[in-house]
Amino acid sequence: MDVYERAAPVLRMISHPHRLKIVELLEQEKLTVGELAERIGLAPHACSQHLRMMQAHKILSSRREGKTVYYEVISPHALDLICCIRTHGACSD
């Protein structure tokens, strides 16, 4: 499998603007659904759907502490893509 074939599933999964923002926020710290939803401006149920999709594709993981569930990025490829977007995003002018 070449580099493009390995990158395609991650690119497809995080290509939505909300999912990109979720990965960017989780790069900085572990957050709950409610915290993510508030920071992005989404309803918690919509945020949960994005989180579930990214968990299913092994981009995120969750950890329960009591009744609270925290999410974190586990895919180094997703973080690399966020870094690339930051570095080259201004080039789209």
Secondary structure, DSSP 8 states (H G I E B T S, - for coil): --HHHHHHHHHHHH-SHHHHHHHHHHHH--B-HHHHHHHHT--HHHHHHHHHHHHHTTSEEEEEETTEEEEEE--HHHHHHHHHHHHHGGGG-
